Amino acid sequence: MILYGAVIAGLLFLAFAFFAVAQAGTVRNGGQSAADAAALGAAQDDRDELFEDFLDAILDGKDLEDILDGLGSIAGDGCGEADHFAGRNRSDVVSCDPVERDGHNGYTVKVRTRFDTGETIVPGADNKKAEAEATAVIKPRCELADDGDLIEITCDGDDFTIDPDDIDLELKPSDLFSVVLVG
């Protein structure tokens, strides 16, 4: 009977220990999701700024090549967007820094979760919050095909013709630039 009780107690301890490990994994995954969302949100804000630069360049008759290469006068609030998306994932931004990876501009964002592991039976694992980091960059999707009276661009195999005198674009920022997580 004593042996039976010891086995049951051991199994209960193992079950609680596995639960604590699962809790820690959940907090870590939640933190990584928040970091990913924050970095993507920051880079998407800059992508929207590049799209506005693209529209302004068409209206002003300026060269589009640099903008389509992802170079523009980014005056957005990427880190403000990072705060917004981290907050929606119950986390806080610890740092938000503009970065360049392989010639592409973006952000590296580090977050700390507001939620934690709670109380556990595993010593030293009580109430632990997670920190996670993610980097997202803006990748151009288009090339200028012709710069005559009409503007022709090719974006991932799709051709678009734009009349600078009658801008009725069906293009969206995501048509010109993709935002991706990078390692």
Protein Blocks (a to p, Z undefined) as FASTA:
>chain_A
ZZmmmmmmmmmmmmmmmmmmmmmmmmmmmmmmmmmmmmmmmmmmmmmmmmmmmmmmmmno
pafklmmnopacdfbdfklmmmmmmmmnopacfbdcdddeehiacdddddddfbdebjaf
behiaoiacddddddddddfbdcfbdcfbccddeehiacdddfklccdfbdfklmpccdd
dZZ
